[in-house]
């Protein structure tokens, strides 16, 4: 999403610049704002394609490591105390 975000940022800057140009009525800046917006809109699909391409390649080139086997702990079991013999009252 790196390149797509950059394209959206360029478009956003052009849009904000266009709002300022229209509000302040600055004629020479109109062409710059329009160009920034047009370039940003044109760059969005290109950025999406590049980001998609990079996302597809990343899992293939990543090496898989085997995780270490979890260490087992020998937890002592809690033992009951020995039973006392039952005495019969005869």
N, CA, C and O of each residue as an XYZ file, in Angstrom:
360
protein
N       0.818     -1.190      0.000
C       0.000      0.000      0.000
C       0.871      1.268      0.000
O       0.363      2.385      0.095
N       2.130      1.078     -0.104
C       3.049      2.216     -0.047
C       2.849      3.180     -1.211
O       2.753      4.391     -1.010
N       2.786      2.647     -2.415
C       2.670      3.507     -3.594
C       1.259      4.051     -3.768
O       1.075      5.168     -4.251
N       0.279      3.273     -3.382
C      -1.102      3.741     -3.453
C      -1.316      4.910     -2.496
O      -1.980      5.889     -2.838
N      -0.754      4.803     -1.306
C      -0.868      5.904     -0.340
C      -0.188      7.170     -0.863
O      -0.690      8.277     -0.670
N       0.936      7.001     -1.514
C       1.632      8.163     -2.070
C       0.788      8.828     -3.156
O       0.719     10.055     -3.226
N       0.148      8.024     -4.000
C      -0.705      8.583     -5.055
C      -1.902      9.312     -4.448
O      -2.273     10.390     -4.914
N      -2.499      8.736     -3.422
C      -3.623      9.397     -2.759
C      -3.182     10.682     -2.067
O      -3.929     11.660     -2.025
N      -1.983     10.676     -1.532
C      -1.461     11.883     -0.892
C      -1.257     12.997     -1.923
O      -1.583     14.154     -1.659
N      -0.727     12.656     -3.073
C      -0.536     13.657     -4.135
C      -1.886     14.225     -4.583
O      -2.036     15.432     -4.770
N      -2.860     13.331     -4.748
C      -4.195     13.805     -5.132
C      -4.781     14.714     -4.052
O      -5.378     15.746     -4.359
N      -4.611     14.329     -2.796
C      -5.130     15.145     -1.693
C      -4.475     16.513     -1.612
O      -5.144     17.512     -1.347
N      -3.184     16.560     -1.838
C      -2.481     17.850     -1.838
C      -2.994     18.726     -2.976
O      -3.202     19.925     -2.794
N      -3.197     18.134     -4.140
C      -3.741     18.890     -5.267
C      -5.145     19.394     -4.990
O      -5.499     20.505     -5.385
N      -5.950     18.580     -4.309
C      -7.316     18.973     -3.977
C      -7.341     20.134     -2.990
O      -8.093     21.092     -3.167
N      -6.514     20.042     -1.946
C      -6.439     21.133     -0.969
C      -5.907     22.401     -1.627
O      -6.411     23.496     -1.373
N      -4.898     22.255     -2.465
C      -4.354     23.410     -3.186
C      -5.416     24.035     -4.091
O      -5.497     25.258     -4.203
N      -6.226     23.198     -4.735
C      -7.287     23.714     -5.597
C      -8.318     24.495     -4.786
O      -8.800     25.533     -5.238
N      -8.657     24.015     -3.607
C      -9.611     24.741     -2.758
C      -9.055     26.099     -2.347
O      -9.773     27.099     -2.323
N      -7.778     26.116     -2.027
C      -7.149     27.385     -1.639
C      -7.109     28.331     -2.835
O      -7.380     29.524     -2.692
N      -6.777     27.815     -4.000
C      -6.691     28.637     -5.212
C      -8.055     29.222     -5.559
O      -8.154     30.394     -5.922
N      -9.100     28.417     -5.451
C     -10.437     28.898     -5.776
C     -10.901     29.930     -4.756
O     -11.484     30.953     -5.115
N     -10.637     29.652     -3.484
C     -11.085     30.577     -2.434
C     -10.342     31.907     -2.510
O     -10.949     32.962     -2.321
N      -9.046     31.873     -2.781
C      -8.242     33.093     -2.826
C      -8.182     33.699     -4.229
O      -7.646     34.791     -4.418
N      -8.730     32.990     -5.196
C      -8.743     33.440     -6.586
C      -7.336     33.738     -7.117
O      -7.061     34.832     -7.609
N      -6.474     32.762     -7.007
C      -5.102     32.872     -7.494
C      -5.041     32.170     -8.849
O      -4.972     30.943     -8.910
N      -5.066     32.926     -9.910
C      -5.112     32.372    -11.267
C      -3.864     31.562    -11.654
O      -4.009     30.486    -12.234
N      -2.652     32.036    -11.357
C      -1.467     31.280    -11.814
C      -1.330     29.891    -11.153
O      -0.676     29.011    -11.712
N      -1.928     29.693     -9.995
C      -1.797     28.416     -9.289
C      -2.831     27.387     -9.741
O      -2.746     26.225     -9.344
N      -3.793     27.779    -10.549
C      -4.842     26.850    -10.975
C      -4.278     25.688    -11.774
O      -4.700     24.546    -11.590
N      -3.353     25.959    -12.639
C      -2.764     24.912    -13.477
C      -1.983     23.911    -12.625
O      -2.028     22.710    -12.890
N      -1.272     24.390    -11.610
C      -0.490     23.510    -10.732
C      -1.405     22.593     -9.932
O      -1.146     21.395     -9.820
N      -2.478     23.156     -9.375
C      -3.424     22.353     -8.598
C      -4.100     21.306     -9.476
O      -4.266     20.157     -9.067
N      -4.484     21.703    -10.667
C      -5.124     20.769    -11.587
C      -4.181     19.645    -11.989
O      -4.590     18.487    -12.075
N      -2.931     19.982    -12.232
C      -1.935     18.973    -12.605
C      -1.688     17.992    -11.471
O      -1.559     16.791    -11.708
N      -1.621     18.491    -10.242
C      -1.394     17.610     -9.092
C      -2.553     16.639     -8.916
O      -2.337     15.455     -8.659
N      -3.784     17.131     -9.053
C      -4.929     16.234     -8.940
C      -4.958     15.204    -10.063
O      -5.225     14.027     -9.816
N      -4.689     15.626    -11.274
C      -4.697     14.705    -12.412
C      -3.606     13.649    -12.278
O      -3.836     12.472    -12.556
N      -2.420     14.073    -11.852
C      -1.333     13.123    -11.664
C      -1.663     12.131    -10.548
O      -1.367     10.941    -10.665
N      -2.273     12.619     -9.472
C      -2.650     11.736     -8.368
C      -3.675     10.707     -8.781
O      -3.555      9.534     -8.426
N      -4.691     11.131     -9.533
C      -5.719     10.185     -9.986
C      -5.133      9.173    -10.959
O      -5.492      7.997    -10.910
N      -4.247      9.599    -11.834
C      -3.627      8.680    -12.787
C      -2.665      7.717    -12.095
O      -2.468      6.595    -12.561
N      -2.070      8.147    -10.992
C      -1.091      7.308    -10.299
C      -1.736      6.270     -9.385
O      -1.074      5.313     -8.983
N      -3.005      6.438     -9.050
C      -3.649      5.483     -8.137
C      -3.678      4.061     -8.710
O      -3.250      3.141     -8.014
N      -4.156      3.831     -9.934
C      -4.139      2.451    -10.452
C      -2.730      1.900    -10.635
O      -2.499      0.705    -10.451
N      -1.802      2.757    -10.992
C      -0.415      2.308    -11.144
C       0.140      1.883     -9.784
O       0.783      0.841     -9.664
N      -0.115      2.694     -8.771
C       0.336      2.357     -7.425
C      -0.300      1.080     -6.907
O       0.358      0.281     -6.240
N      -1.578      0.883     -7.210
C      -2.243     -0.347     -6.791
C      -1.632     -1.565     -7.464
O      -1.455     -2.604     -6.828
N      -1.311     -1.444     -8.735
C      -0.693     -2.555     -9.462
C       0.693     -2.881     -8.904
O       1.045     -4.049     -8.744
N       1.465     -1.854     -8.613
C       2.814     -2.083     -8.061
C       2.718     -2.694     -6.663
O       3.455     -3.628     -6.345
N       1.821     -2.176     -5.831
C       1.651     -2.731     -4.485
C       1.187     -4.186     -4.544
O       1.647     -5.022     -3.766
N       0.277     -4.481     -5.469
C      -0.200     -5.850     -5.616
C       0.938     -6.772     -6.041
O       1.082     -7.884     -5.532
N       1.732     -6.292     -6.974
C       2.859     -7.086     -7.466
C       3.868     -7.376     -6.349
O       4.378     -8.490     -6.234
N       4.142     -6.362     -5.535
C       5.072     -6.550     -4.421
C       4.489     -7.482     -3.361
O       5.222     -8.248     -2.736
N       3.192     -7.420     -3.160
C       2.555     -8.284     -2.169
C       2.567     -9.739     -2.624
O       2.667    -10.642     -1.794
N       2.467     -9.976     -3.916
C       2.483    -11.342     -4.439
C       3.876    -11.942     -4.335
O       4.019    -13.127     -4.034
N       4.878    -11.156     -4.576
C       6.256    -11.662     -4.544
C       6.774    -11.901     -3.141
O       7.621    -12.774     -2.951
N       6.308    -11.176     -2.171
C       6.862    -11.243     -0.815
C       6.792    -12.638     -0.197
O       7.802    -13.087      0.344
N       5.664    -13.355     -0.240
C       5.647    -14.669      0.401
C       6.552    -15.687     -0.267
O       7.077    -16.567      0.415
N       6.752    -15.602     -1.563
C       7.597    -16.573     -2.245
C       9.060    -16.432     -1.865
O       9.759    -17.432     -1.701
N       9.530    -15.197     -1.722
C      10.945    -14.999     -1.453
C      11.289    -15.145      0.025
O      12.460    -15.275      0.382
N      10.296    -15.126      0.863
C      10.571    -15.240      2.288
C      10.961    -16.682      2.606
O      10.307    -17.628      2.166
N      12.024    -16.830      3.368
C      12.445    -18.166      3.748
C      11.671    -18.596      4.987
O      11.416    -17.806      5.896
N      11.317    -19.840      4.992
C      10.582    -20.357      6.145
C      11.569    -20.911      7.148
O      12.464    -21.684      6.809
N      11.392    -20.512      8.354
C      12.227    -21.043      9.427
C      11.384    -21.985     10.250
O      10.193    -21.765     10.469
N      12.013    -23.006     10.687
C      11.307    -23.901     11.585
C      11.387    -23.321     12.985
O      12.459    -22.967     13.477
N      10.256    -23.238     13.594
C      10.233    -22.761     14.958
C      10.781    -23.840     15.882
O      10.689    -25.037     15.609
N      11.343    -23.377     16.964
C      11.850    -24.331     17.935
C      10.680    -25.059     18.580
O       9.617    -24.487     18.818
N      10.905    -26.310     18.847
C       9.861    -27.081     19.509
C       9.666    -26.522     20.916
O      10.642    -26.189     21.588
N       8.438    -26.419     21.357
C       8.224    -25.866     22.691
C       8.842    -26.772     23.748
O       8.706    -27.995     23.696
N       9.506    -26.166     24.684
C      10.150    -26.953     25.740
C       9.088    -27.449     26.702
O       8.185    -26.713     27.099
N       9.217    -28.699     27.063
C       8.250    -29.291     27.980
C       8.768    -29.157     29.390
O       9.947    -29.362     29.677
N       7.860    -28.811     30.240
C       8.207    -28.737     31.658
C       7.641    -29.964     32.352
O       6.508    -30.375     32.104
N       8.430    -30.519     33.196
C       7.931    -31.623     34.001
C       7.309    -31.028     35.255
O       7.998    -30.702     36.222
N       6.026    -30.901     35.212
C       5.320    -30.311     36.341
C       5.023    -31.429     37.328
O       4.363    -32.410     36.987
N       5.512    -31.276     38.552
C       5.240    -32.341     39.521
C       3.743    -32.375     39.831
O       3.109    -31.353     40.093
N       3.219    -33.575     39.788
C       1.800    -33.704     40.080
C       1.596    -33.625     41.587
O       2.429    -34.089     42.366
N       0.502    -33.043     41.976
C       0.211    -32.938     43.411
C      -0.345    -34.273     43.879
O      -1.336    -34.773     43.347
N       0.295    -34.823     44.856
C      -0.112    -36.130     45.366
C      -0.897    -35.956     46.646
O      -0.651    -35.057     47.450
N      -1.827    -36.833     46.797
C      -2.583    -36.858     48.039
C      -1.745    -37.563     49.103
O      -0.939    -38.449     48.818
N      -1.971    -37.136     50.315
C      -1.261    -37.873     51.380
C      -1.802    -39.298     51.474
O      -2.968    -39.534     51.158
N      -0.992    -40.229     51.893
C      -1.455    -41.623     51.968
C      -2.647    -41.740     52.921
O      -2.719    -41.056     53.942
N      -3.563    -42.611     52.565
C      -4.736    -42.811     53.404
C      -4.382    -43.634     54.637
O      -3.547    -44.539     54.632
N      -5.073    -43.250     55.666
C      -4.903    -44.035     56.892
C      -5.818    -45.258     56.801
O      -6.927    -45.167     56.276
N      -5.374    -46.356     57.292
C      -6.233    -47.549     57.238
C      -7.485    -47.324     58.097
O      -7.434    -46.704     59.160
N      -8.567    -47.833     57.614
C      -9.833    -47.699     58.330
C      -9.874    -48.761     59.406
O      -9.685    -49.948     59.140
N     -10.126    -48.317     60.628
C     -10.218    -49.272     61.749
C     -11.680    -49.620     61.976
O     -12.555    -48.756     62.041
N     -11.891    -50.834     62.088
C     -13.262    -51.230     62.359
C     -13.456    -51.383     63.862
O     -12.579    -51.900     64.555
N     -14.552    -50.955     64.344
C     -14.826    -51.028     65.778
C     -15.673    -52.276     66.058
O     -16.898    -52.175     66.121
N     -15.095    -53.366     66.216
C     -15.797    -54.592     66.504
C     -15.713    -54.947     67.915
O     -16.261    -55.969     68.329
